[in-house]
Amino acid sequence: MQSRPRFAETLSGWPRRLPRASVAFITGARLAGAGAGFLAQLLLARMLGAGQLGLFYAVTSLAAVAGIVVAQGYPAVTIRFAARYRAAPATFLAFLHSAARRSAFGVAVLCAAMVAVAICFPFENASTRWALVLAAALLPFIAFFDITSAIASAARRFDIAYIPEVCVRPILFLGVIVLVAAAGMQGSAIAFLAVFVAITAALALVQWRLTRPLIPEGKPAKVPAKLSRRWRGEAHMAIVVALFLTAFADVAIVLSSPLLTRAGIAVFGLCLKLSFLVGFIVQVAHHVASPDLAEARNARDARALRRTLRKAVVLPAAATLVITVLAVFFGSTVLSLFGPDFAHGGPVLAVLIGAQAVPALAGPSVTMMTLSGAQRDNAVLCGVALAALALACFVLIPKLGAFGAALAVLIAMIVWQLAVLVTLRRRGEPRTDCLALLQNRAVSRGGAEA
């Protein structure tokens, strides 16, 4: 009997030398990383001030967005092709080689462009020049993280995929900040950027070492050019989705950076990151509801579907609305903890938290899009939302500053969710928003009374 390919065993089971982490452990690690990240932002804001923190945000966000672009969407489709080529590891290895070659080319070109701009452009001060050089140094490791995380996720090693980047990195970075503060040193944006690059590089190499046993052995198969073009086409379509769904905050900061002062970038970036901590509540609720939504949809059980939607919508919607109201009254007080430069950002924080209430009120509409197989439509809608974000930024920021950037985020969220709900209706899928749930409840009560 022919033995199964080693890669097929990796996908269906687990290498014994690499223990599987539980979902609860990974979730806890992500929460620990989020907590460490929050404390790091607090200390950085107090140590650097708004101007230096704005430079730090601009550079790290630029590297994050550029990392997705140079990876050319291949990480987003790796899981799909890993499952498709489970019994053909040589073909999957050919896919990985193609992704690596094209990503490496993109990294080389963009890094060279960044360094050239840093050398040739007449920046007002040297810190901006050095910051761009550090962004170029950070870019390869960001792309490396994206690719190795996708490979680990394809092998269901979510501990390897998530823990180094979302947990260990913020904890190590927080540790360095604490040591600098304890030593009485002031630090600078450039110094902390250099530390961030070093930590990211080290962890990217560690993650590669952990991921290497999950990659198929042997030589990659020779594939026809038509298949390579198909890989490239599906990957490129995923770039827009990845930018919107996984790096929205970074995209917003990159789009707003040329139009804001460094202090404005800091206020907007800090408020945006705080608002996404609130958005985590919505993400978790929708993620937990996904299996039940899929089961109810496949069984065409309308009652079970409504029950699941209520669980996924009511709590996060109520929580985000309450937090939005609290931000209106106490946002400036919370921001003053980060330093006097941020105390005036209360309205910005309130609008950005209100933007997180939009997907909460819309319900798990994106999950329903995925279940209906509307990946191509989803890519188009994400592109429309990004275009709305860019247009709103260029119109509102020159007039309103950081508050205009916050309004641009709110507009993009509204455009996105309205477009998703319209698409779901066009495809004949059930509505997931709060209004639909209230209407269904009113109809049910009316029928019961009759």
CORPE-V913247 format. One record per pair of residues at least 6 apart in sequence whose C-alpha atoms are under 8 Angstrom apart, sorted by the first residue. I is the first residue (numbers start at 1). J is the second residue. D is the distance in whole Angstrom. If there is no record, write none. Layout:
((I J D) (I J D))
This chain:
((4 87 8) (5 87 7) (5 88 8) (5 89 7) (6 216 7) (6 217 8) (7 86 7) (7 87 8) (7 89 6) (7 214 7) (7 215 7) (7 216 5) (7 217 8) (8 86 5) (8 87 6) (8 89 7) (10 155 6) (10 214 7) (11 86 7) (11 154 7) (11 155 5) (11 156 7) (12 155 8) (14 20 7) (20 157 7) (20 159 7) (21 157 8) (21 158 8) (21 159 6) (26 158 8) (26 159 6) (26 162 8) (26 163 7) (29 163 6) (29 166 8) (29 167 6) (30 162 8) (30 163 7) (30 166 6) (30 167 6) (31 167 8) (32 167 6) (33 166 6) (33 167 4) (33 168 7) (33 169 8) (33 170 6) (33 171 6) (34 166 8) (34 167 7) (34 170 8) (34 277 8) (36 170 6) (36 171 5) (36 174 6) (37 170 5) (37 171 7) (37 174 7) (38 274 8) (39 174 7) (40 170 8) (40 173 7) (40 174 5) (40 177 7) (41 270 8) (42 337 8) (42 338 5) (43 177 7) (43 178 8) (43 338 8) (44 53 7) (44 177 7) (45 53 6) (45 338 6) (45 339 7) (46 338 6) (46 339 5) (47 181 8) (47 186 6) (47 187 7) (48 186 8) (48 187 7) (48 188 6) (48 189 7) (49 339 7) (49 341 7) (50 262 7) (50 263 5) (50 264 8) (50 266 5) (50 267 7) (50 341 6) (50 342 7) (51 261 8) (51 262 5) (51 263 4) (51 266 7) (52 188 7) (52 189 5) (52 262 7) (52 263 8) (53 189 7) (53 262 8) (53 263 8) (53 266 6) (54 262 5) (54 263 6) (54 264 7) (54 265 5) (54 266 4) (54 267 8) (54 269 7) (55 128 8) (55 131 8) (55 189 7) (55 262 6) (55 265 8) (55 266 8) (56 189 6) (56 190 8) (56 193 7) (57 253 8) (57 265 7) (57 266 7) (57 269 7) (58 253 7) (58 254 6) (58 257 6) (58 265 7) (59 131 6) (59 132 7) (59 134 8) (59 135 6) (60 135 7) (61 250 5) (61 251 7) (61 253 7) (61 254 6) (62 135 7) (62 250 7) (62 251 8) (62 254 6) (63 135 6) (63 136 7) (63 138 6) (63 139 5) (63 142 7) (64 139 7) (64 142 6) (64 247 7) (64 250 7) (65 243 7) (65 247 7) (65 250 6) (65 251 6) (65 254 8) (66 139 7) (67 107 8) (67 139 6) (67 140 7) (67 142 5) (67 143 5) (67 146 8) (68 143 7) (68 146 8) (68 239 7) (68 242 7) (68 243 7) (69 239 7) (70 103 6) (70 104 8) (70 106 5) (70 107 6) (70 110 8) (70 143 7) (71 99 8) (71 102 7) (71 103 5) (71 104 8) (71 106 7) (71 107 8) (71 143 6) (71 146 8) (71 147 7) (72 102 8) (72 103 7) (72 106 8) (72 235 6) (72 236 6) (72 239 6) (73 234 8) (73 235 4) (73 236 5) (73 237 7) (73 238 5) (73 239 5) (73 242 7) (74 99 6) (74 147 8) (74 232 8) (74 235 5) (74 236 8) (74 238 8) (75 146 6) (75 147 5) (75 149 8) (75 150 5) (75 151 8) (75 235 8) (76 150 7) (76 235 7) (76 238 6) (76 239 8) (76 242 7) (77 234 7) (77 235 6) (77 238 7) (78 150 6) (78 151 7) (78 154 7) (79 150 7) (79 151 7) (79 153 7) (79 154 5) (80 154 8) (81 92 7) (82 92 6) (82 154 6) (83 154 8) (85 91 7) (85 92 6) (86 92 8) (89 216 6) (89 217 8) (90 216 7) (90 217 8) (90 218 7) (90 219 6) (90 220 5) (90 221 5) (91 220 6) (91 221 5) (91 222 8) (91 223 7) (92 216 8) (92 220 8) (93 215 7) (93 216 6) (93 219 8) (93 220 5) (93 221 7) (94 220 5) (94 221 6) (94 222 7) (94 223 7) (95 228 8) (95 231 8) (97 220 8) (98 228 8) (103 143 8) (107 139 7) (107 140 6) (107 143 8) (110 136 8) (111 136 5) (111 137 7) (111 139 7) (112 136 8) (114 132 6) (114 133 7) (114 135 8) (114 136 6) (115 132 7) (115 133 6) (115 136 7) (118 129 5) (118 130 7) (118 132 6) (118 133 6) (119 129 7) (123 129 7) (127 190 7) (130 190 7) (131 190 6) (131 193 8) (134 193 7) (134 194 7) (134 197 7) (137 197 7) (138 197 5) (138 200 8) (138 201 8) (141 200 7) (141 201 6) (141 204 6) (142 200 8) (142 204 8) (144 204 6) (145 165 8) (145 204 6) (145 207 8) (148 161 7) (148 207 7) (148 208 6) (148 211 6) (149 160 7) (149 161 4) (149 162 7) (149 207 8) (150 161 7) (151 161 8) (151 211 7) (151 214 8) (151 215 8) (152 158 6) (152 160 6) (152 161 5) (152 211 6) (152 214 7) (153 160 8) (153 161 6) (155 214 7) (160 207 7) (160 210 7) (160 211 7) (161 207 8) (164 203 6) (164 204 8) (164 207 7) (165 200 8) (165 203 7) (169 199 7) (169 200 7) (169 203 7) (172 199 7) (173 195 8) (173 196 7) (173 199 7) (180 186 7) (180 187 7) (237 376 8) (237 379 7) (238 379 7) (240 379 6) (240 382 6) (240 383 6) (241 378 7) (241 379 5) (241 382 6) (241 383 7) (243 251 7) (244 251 8) (244 382 6) (244 383 8) (244 386 7) (245 382 8) (249 269 8) (249 272 7) (249 273 7) (252 389 7) (252 405 8) (252 409 7) (253 265 7) (253 268 8) (253 269 6) (255 390 6) (255 393 7) (256 265 7) (256 393 6) (256 394 8) (256 397 7) (256 405 7) (257 265 6) (259 394 8) (259 397 6) (259 398 7) (259 401 8) (260 397 7) (260 398 8) (260 401 6) (260 402 7) (263 341 8) (264 401 7) (264 402 6) (265 402 7) (267 342 6) (267 345 6) (267 402 7) (268 345 8) (268 348 7) (268 402 5) (268 403 8) (268 405 7) (268 406 7) (271 345 8) (271 348 7) (271 349 5) (271 352 7) (272 349 7) (272 352 6) (272 406 8) (274 349 8) (275 349 7) (275 352 6) (275 353 5) (275 356 7) (276 353 8) (276 356 7) (278 320 7) (278 353 7) (278 356 7) (279 320 8) (279 353 8) (279 356 5) (279 357 8) (281 316 6) (282 316 5) (282 317 8) (282 359 8) (282 360 6) (285 311 8) (285 312 5) (285 313 8) (285 316 7) (286 312 6) (286 363 8) (286 364 5) (286 367 7) (289 308 7) (289 309 8) (289 311 8) (289 312 6) (290 367 7) (292 305 8) (292 308 7) (293 305 6) (293 308 6) (293 309 8) (293 368 8) (294 371 7) (296 302 7) (296 304 6) (296 305 5) (297 305 7) (306 437 7) (309 363 7) (309 364 8) (309 432 7) (309 437 8) (310 437 7) (312 363 7) (312 364 7) (313 360 6) (313 361 7) (313 362 8) (313 363 5) (313 364 8) (313 433 8) (313 434 7) (314 434 8) (316 360 6) (317 357 6) (317 360 5) (317 361 5) (320 353 7) (320 354 7) (320 356 7) (320 357 5) (320 360 7) (321 354 7) (321 357 6) (323 353 7) (324 350 6) (324 351 8) (324 353 6) (324 354 6) (324 357 8) (325 350 8) (327 346 7) (327 349 7) (327 350 5) (327 353 8) (328 346 7) (328 347 7) (328 350 5) (330 346 7) (331 345 8) (331 346 4) (331 347 7) (331 349 6) (331 350 7) (332 342 8) (332 343 5) (332 344 6) (332 345 6) (332 346 4) (332 347 8) (333 343 7) (333 346 8) (334 343 8) (335 342 6) (335 343 5) (335 344 8) (335 345 7) (335 346 7) (336 342 6) (336 343 4) (347 403 7) (348 402 7) (348 403 5) (348 406 6) (349 406 8) (351 406 6) (351 407 7) (351 410 7) (352 406 6) (352 407 8) (352 409 7) (352 410 7) (354 410 7) (355 409 7) (355 410 5) (355 413 6) (355 414 8) (358 413 7) (358 414 7) (358 417 7) (359 413 7) (359 417 7) (361 433 6) (361 434 5) (362 417 7) (362 421 8) (362 432 6) (362 433 4) (362 434 6) (363 432 5) (363 433 5) (363 434 7) (364 432 6) (364 433 8) (365 417 8) (365 420 7) (365 421 7) (365 424 8) (365 431 8) (365 432 6) (365 433 8) (366 420 7) (368 424 8) (368 429 8) (369 375 7) (369 378 7) (369 420 8) (369 424 7) (372 429 8) (377 423 8) (378 420 8) (381 416 6) (381 419 7) (381 420 7) (382 416 7) (384 415 8) (384 416 7) (385 412 5) (385 413 7) (385 415 6) (385 416 5) (386 412 7) (388 408 8) (388 411 7) (388 412 5) (388 415 7) (389 408 6) (389 409 6) (389 411 7) (389 412 5) (390 408 8) (392 405 8) (392 407 8) (392 408 5) (392 411 7) (393 404 7) (393 405 6) (393 408 5) (396 404 5) (396 405 7) (396 407 8) (396 408 7) (397 403 7) (397 404 5) (397 405 6) (398 404 8) (421 431 7) (421 432 8) (424 430 7) (424 431 7) (425 431 7))
